Amino acid sequence: MIRPLKICPNCDGRGFNKATMECEDNIIFKCKICDSKGKIDGEKYFFQTYTEPHGSTTFYNGPVLDKKLFKDLKINED
C-alpha cells in the first residue's frame, strides 16, 4: 500500500527555509523535517506545538497538522 504524502508545512514544500539575521543577509538552510524533499509521509507522527485561541500552548504527537488551522504551529525535529 502506498502511504500518502503531504506538503511539508515547515518549508511549504520548498525543501529549505530562510532566516534573516542581524546582518540583514538571508540565510538559506535545509528543512530538517522533510530532509529537503518538500514532502513528508502523511501518516508519520511528529511532535508539534501550537497556540490555542485563549493563548495557551498545546503539545501534540501525531500526523502533521495543517498550519493554516493551528496558530504558531511548530514541528519538532525529533
N, C-alpha and C positions, 0 to 999 in steps of 0.2 A: 504494500500500500504506500502510495506517495504521500509524504507529510506536507501539509500546506505551508507555503512561505508567506511572510508578511514583510512589508517595507519596514526597515529599521527606524523606529521613532527617534532614536538617539541622533542619527545623522540624516534623517529624512531621505534615506535611500542613496545618498551620495557616496558613502563609504569613508567620508572624512568630516572633520569638524574644524571650525575656525575659531580662534580666540584673539582678542586684541589686548596687548599688554601695555604697560606704561609707556613704552617707546612708540606706541601707536602703530606698530607694524602688525599685520595679520600673520598669525602663526597657524599653519595647517598641520593637523595631526590625524593619524588613522583612527577610525572608530574601533574601539575595543569590544563593543557589544556584538557587532556583526563581522568582525575581522576584516573590515574594509570591503565586504561583499555587497552591502546595501540592503540585503535581505536576511531575515532570521527565520528559524523554524517556528512556525505558528503555535506549536504545542510545547516548546521548551519553556521551562519555568525560570523566571528571573526574580530576584529580589528588587522590589520597586518601592518608592515612596511618592506620596502626593499630598497636596494640601486640601483639606476639607473646606466646604463653604464657610464654616464657622471659625476657620483658622488653624485647627489642629492638624498635625502631620499624621498620616496613616501609612503603615507599613504593610506591604502585600507581597506574597510569594506565589506566583502563578504565571500563566501565559501573559505575554506583553499586553498592557492596556493601551487604549487609544489616547494619545496625548492631547487631542482636541477636547476630550471629555473630562480629563483629570488635570487640574491646575498644578503647575510646577512638577509634572511627572519627571522623576529621575529613575534611571535604570542603573543598578549597581553592577559592576563587572563580575563579581564573584557570586 
